[in-house]
Amino acid sequence: MSTTPLLRDWFAIVASSAPAAEFHGDRVGLEEYLEQREKSALTHHILLGARVNGTELVLGETRRGGASEASFNASAELSADGARFGWLLMSRSPQVRFAG
């Protein structure tokens, strides 16, 4: 079982088949962003993850055509039942590489 099931599912469902791009805003803005973005260009792969109390943290890389393009990290505070995000913070940089 994954130590970060909510973030694992986030990337499997929402981000693994679509490219990374900048986003900031509320839920409606996120839904609009997800609807308009290009599909199947850049995929996300979690390399390391941990759950600490009510927070999930992951390190990973984005790949284009199977080749590593950038690293990312994501942190998510979970709801009391662990089924939803209270907040979600992600960043991505082509200048940093994690050795998962």
GROMACS elastic network, one bead per residue, 0.5 to 0.9 nm:
[ bonds ]
;  ai    aj funct       b0    kb
    1     4     6  0.86685   500
    1     5     6  0.78223   500
    2     5     6  0.53776   500
    2     8     6  0.75122   500
    2    49     6  0.81364   500
    2    50     6  0.86720   500
    3     8     6  0.88366   500
    3    49     6  0.63931   500
    3    50     6  0.54482   500
    3    51     6  0.58632   500
    3    56     6  0.80815   500
    4     7     6  0.56784   500
    4     8     6  0.59286   500
    4     9     6  0.85680   500
    4    49     6  0.59671   500
    4    50     6  0.58698   500
    4    51     6  0.58196   500
    4    55     6  0.88758   500
    4    56     6  0.56529   500
    4    57     6  0.72355   500
    4    58     6  0.75770   500
    5     9     6  0.60271   500
    5    10     6  0.85218   500
    5    51     6  0.89812   500
    5    56     6  0.84125   500
    6     9     6  0.51908   500
    6    10     6  0.61498   500
    6    11     6  0.88418   500
    6    56     6  0.77508   500
    6    76     6  0.85159   500
    6    78     6  0.83767   500
    6    82     6  0.77505   500
    6    83     6  0.71051   500
    6    84     6  0.75505   500
    6    85     6  0.81064   500
    7    11     6  0.63020   500
    7    12     6  0.84676   500
    7    49     6  0.88922   500
    7    56     6  0.69748   500
    7    57     6  0.79362   500
    7    58     6  0.76016   500
    7    74     6  0.78788   500
    7    75     6  0.82370   500
    7    76     6  0.73949   500
    8    11     6  0.54822   500
    8    12     6  0.61274   500
    8    13     6  0.86285   500
    8    46     6  0.73740   500
    8    49     6  0.88572   500
    8    58     6  0.86664   500
    9    13     6  0.58710   500
    9    14     6  0.80606   500
   10    13     6  0.54652   500
   10    14     6  0.56157   500
   10    15     6  0.69091   500
   10    16     6  0.86727   500
   11    14     6  0.54178   500
   11    16     6  0.53574   500
   11    17     6  0.87052   500
   11    43     6  0.87623   500
   11    44     6  0.65458   500
   11    45     6  0.78385   500
   11    46     6  0.82248   500
   12    15     6  0.62926   500
   12    16     6  0.52874   500
   12    17     6  0.79975   500
   12    44     6  0.81843   500
   12    45     6  0.87946   500
   13    16     6  0.67508   500
   13    17     6  0.80694   500
   14    17     6  0.72567   500
   14    18     6  0.74609   500
   14    34     6  0.78564   500
   15    18     6  0.52774   500
   15    19     6  0.70806   500
   15    20     6  0.74521   500
   15    34     6  0.88378   500
   15    42     6  0.85689   500
   15    43     6  0.67345   500
   15    44     6  0.63728   500
   16    19     6  0.78584   500
   16    40     6  0.78966   500
   16    42     6  0.74556   500
   16    45     6  0.73499   500
   16    62     6  0.87947   500
   17    39     6  0.59081   500
   17    41     6  0.71066   500
   17    42     6  0.68451   500
   17    43     6  0.54720   500
   17    44     6  0.78714   500
   18    34     6  0.86826   500
   18    37     6  0.72151   500
   18    38     6  0.61557   500
   18    41     6  0.58746   500
   18    42     6  0.56601   500
   18    43     6  0.61013   500
   18    44     6  0.84079   500
   19    37     6  0.73062   500
   19    38     6  0.63916   500
   19    39     6  0.63758   500
   19    40     6  0.66745   500
   19    41     6  0.53126   500
   19    43     6  0.62349   500
   19    44     6  0.82918   500
   19    62     6  0.84229   500
   19    64     6  0.85790   500
   20    37     6  0.87814   500
   20    41     6  0.88004   500
   20    42     6  0.64644   500
   20    43     6  0.77873   500
   20    44     6  0.81558   500
   20    62     6  0.77504   500
   20    92     6  0.83181   500
   21    37     6  0.83235   500
   21    92     6  0.89000   500
   22    91     6  0.87918   500
   23    29     6  0.83106   500
   23    30     6  0.72492   500
   23    33     6  0.72454   500
   24    29     6  0.76763   500
   24    30     6  0.75541   500
   25    28     6  0.79333   500
   25    29     6  0.55374   500
   25    30     6  0.66363   500
   26    29     6  0.52332   500
   26    30     6  0.62367   500
   26    31     6  0.87805   500
   27    31     6  0.62030   500
   27    32     6  0.86399   500
   28    31     6  0.51459   500
   28    32     6  0.62784   500
   28    33     6  0.86080   500
   29    32     6  0.51150   500
   29    33     6  0.60855   500
   29    34     6  0.86350   500
   30    34     6  0.61131   500
   30    35     6  0.85555   500
   31    34     6  0.52023   500
   31    35     6  0.62091   500
   31    36     6  0.88426   500
   32    35     6  0.51691   500
   32    36     6  0.63931   500
   32    37     6  0.88348   500
   33    36     6  0.54492   500
   33    37     6  0.62637   500
   34    37     6  0.57029   500
   34    38     6  0.88112   500
   35    38     6  0.87023   500
   38    41     6  0.70248   500
   39    42     6  0.79489   500
   40    43     6  0.70576   500
   40    64     6  0.88836   500
   41    63     6  0.84616   500
   41    64     6  0.60884   500
   41    65     6  0.74550   500
   42    62     6  0.62705   500
   42    63     6  0.54681   500
   42    65     6  0.74954   500
   42    66     6  0.88097   500
   42    69     6  0.85445   500
   43    61     6  0.83244   500
   43    62     6  0.54034   500
   43    63     6  0.52473   500
   43    64     6  0.65442   500
   43    65     6  0.85484   500
   43    66     6  0.83652   500
   44    60     6  0.70218   500
   44    61     6  0.59185   500
   44    63     6  0.64909   500
   44    72     6  0.84950   500
   45    59     6  0.86747   500
   45    60     6  0.54282   500
   45    61     6  0.54185   500
   45    62     6  0.62446   500
   45    63     6  0.76878   500
   46    49     6  0.72879   500
   46    58     6  0.65668   500
   46    59     6  0.59915   500
   46    61     6  0.66700   500
   46    62     6  0.88835   500
   46    72     6  0.88143   500
   46    73     6  0.88662   500
   46   100     6  0.85385   500
   47    58     6  0.74085   500
   47    59     6  0.57369   500
   47    61     6  0.72605   500
   47    98     6  0.81302   500
   47    99     6  0.81105   500
   48    57     6  0.83654   500
   48    58     6  0.55841   500
   48    59     6  0.52335   500
   48    60     6  0.66969   500
   48   100     6  0.60433   500
   49    56     6  0.73070   500
   49    57     6  0.55582   500
   49    59     6  0.63854   500
   49    60     6  0.86878   500
   50    55     6  0.83438   500
   50    56     6  0.58191   500
   50    57     6  0.54010   500
   50    58     6  0.65482   500
   51    54     6  0.70060   500
   51    55     6  0.55997   500
   51    57     6  0.63200   500
   51    58     6  0.88524   500
   52    55     6  0.52650   500
   52    56     6  0.63591   500
   52    57     6  0.79484   500
   53    56     6  0.82584   500
   54    76     6  0.84482   500
   54    77     6  0.59361   500
   54    78     6  0.54150   500
   54    79     6  0.75431   500
   54    80     6  0.75759   500
   54    82     6  0.74216   500
   55    75     6  0.69468   500
   55    76     6  0.55166   500
   55    78     6  0.58318   500
   56    74     6  0.80273   500
   56    75     6  0.56561   500
   56    76     6  0.52096   500
   56    77     6  0.65755   500
   56    78     6  0.75013   500
   57    73     6  0.73879   500
   57    74     6  0.57482   500
   57    76     6  0.65945   500
   58    72     6  0.82743   500
   58    73     6  0.55528   500
   58    74     6  0.53521   500
   58    75     6  0.66197   500
   59    71     6  0.74304   500
   59    72     6  0.59251   500
   59    74     6  0.67581   500
   59    98     6  0.72415   500
   59   100     6  0.78759   500
   60    70     6  0.86477   500
   60    71     6  0.56741   500
   60    72     6  0.52633   500
   60    73     6  0.61925   500
   60    74     6  0.85304   500
   60    97     6  0.88518   500
   60    98     6  0.71526   500
   60   100     6  0.75529   500
   61    68     6  0.65206   500
   61    69     6  0.72509   500
   61    70     6  0.56017   500
   61    72     6  0.56271   500
   61    73     6  0.83779   500
   61    92     6  0.84968   500
   61    97     6  0.78328   500
   61    98     6  0.77084   500
   62    66     6  0.89712   500
   62    67     6  0.83691   500
   62    68     6  0.59704   500
   62    69     6  0.56601   500
   62    70     6  0.53025   500
   62    71     6  0.60542   500
   62    72     6  0.71365   500
   62    92     6  0.85101   500
   63    66     6  0.53591   500
   63    67     6  0.50976   500
   63    69     6  0.52159   500
   63    70     6  0.71945   500
   64    67     6  0.53974   500
   64    68     6  0.65831   500
   64    69     6  0.64063   500
   65    68     6  0.84825   500
   68    71     6  0.80841   500
   69    93     6  0.88081   500
   69    94     6  0.61639   500
   70    92     6  0.66264   500
   70    93     6  0.54169   500
   70    95     6  0.70468   500
   70    96     6  0.69967   500
   70    97     6  0.69651   500
   71    91     6  0.84558   500
   71    92     6  0.56388   500
   71    93     6  0.55133   500
   71    94     6  0.61355   500
   71    95     6  0.78985   500
   71    96     6  0.59896   500
   71    97     6  0.55539   500
   71    98     6  0.66274   500
   72    90     6  0.70898   500
   72    91     6  0.54660   500
   72    93     6  0.63765   500
   72    94     6  0.86585   500
   72    96     6  0.84904   500
   72    97     6  0.87197   500
   72    98     6  0.86913   500
   73    89     6  0.82901   500
   73    90     6  0.56930   500
   73    91     6  0.55708   500
   73    92     6  0.66469   500
   74    88     6  0.72248   500
   74    89     6  0.56087   500
   74    91     6  0.66162   500
   74    92     6  0.89491   500
   75    87     6  0.82969   500
   75    88     6  0.58972   500
   75    89     6  0.52773   500
   75    90     6  0.65049   500
   76    85     6  0.61051   500
   76    86     6  0.71945   500
   76    87     6  0.57109   500
   76    89     6  0.63838   500
   76    90     6  0.86709   500
   77    82     6  0.88662   500
   77    84     6  0.85307   500
   77    85     6  0.57271   500
   77    86     6  0.52009   500
   77    87     6  0.54110   500
   77    88     6  0.66547   500
   77    89     6  0.89961   500
   78    81     6  0.76789   500
   78    82     6  0.51927   500
   78    83     6  0.70054   500
   78    84     6  0.57105   500
   78    86     6  0.52639   500
   78    87     6  0.74011   500
   78    88     6  0.88756   500
   79    82     6  0.50457   500
   79    83     6  0.63178   500
   79    84     6  0.53028   500
   79    85     6  0.58569   500
   79    86     6  0.55419   500
   80    83     6  0.78947   500
   80    84     6  0.84675   500
   81    84     6  0.77058   500
   82    85     6  0.78017   500
   84    87     6  0.88946   500
   85    88     6  0.64081   500
   92    96     6  0.85732   500
   93    96     6  0.58129   500
   93    97     6  0.83446   500
   94    97     6  0.75558   500
